[in-house]
Amino acid sequence: KAGVTQTPRYLIKTRGQQVTLSCSPISGHRSVSWYQQTPGQGLQFLFEYFSETQRNKGNFPGRFSGRQFSNSRSEMNVSTLELGDSALYLCASSHLSTNEKLFFGSGTQLSVL
Amino acid sequence: QQPVQSPQAVILREGEDAVINCSSSKALYSVHWYRQKHGEAPVFLMILLKGGEQMRHEKISASFNEKKQQSSLYLTASQLSYSGTYFCGTEGKGNSGYALNFGKGTSLLVTP
């Protein structure tokens, strides 16, 4: 069974640009969560989607958005990039809902110059 | 809402024990533990759902005191493979959907 796949693995952008990251969950998993990981802050929750509906959103500005498609694949978008957006963005999937283990992808390393 | 982990870092010799603590100011529904090795994705260790219930993963165990809103991860007779960063994730009561708030992590290094 294939794991969680995130593309691209690395991205370099400049301030003001926008970026779209992609996540394919494990087959059969309907919940997809996104996390931002930085050395100083650890893992911070961005949002969670279940059956194409955003159920939870973390404390991030509106420049961060996401969506989920009918096949459970998810994308997140960051507009008007800032230097502070440089981070590892991790996607995680789970089968159904809460209290299940998360399966994380390897992440997309975003560098904003 | 971010849980607080302590210590921030710990260095052990192989065979020694360690305890990592996780506490929250918010009422908790569950506590989740993950380990991340350098350059890899976080990997699930265990979920604790009820107060006082202990779980075990190999020689790693954990407890969850719901009343104190605390969890502790116990690493017994540590092995070199235990090195990595440990994160606790908490899920608050009343949450809809799945939203884990992770601590900043505890870096563990096990030396020969």
Interface residues (C-beta under 8 A of the other chain):
Chain A: V4 S31 S33 Y35 G40 Q41 G42 L43 Q44 F45 E48 F50 R55 N56 G58 L90 S94 S97 T98 N99 E100 K101 L102 F103 F104 G105 S106 G107
Chain B: Q2 Y29 S30 H32 Y34 E40 A41 P42 V43 F44 I47 L49 F87 G89 E91 N95 S96 G97 Y98 A99 L100 N101 F102 G103 K104 G105
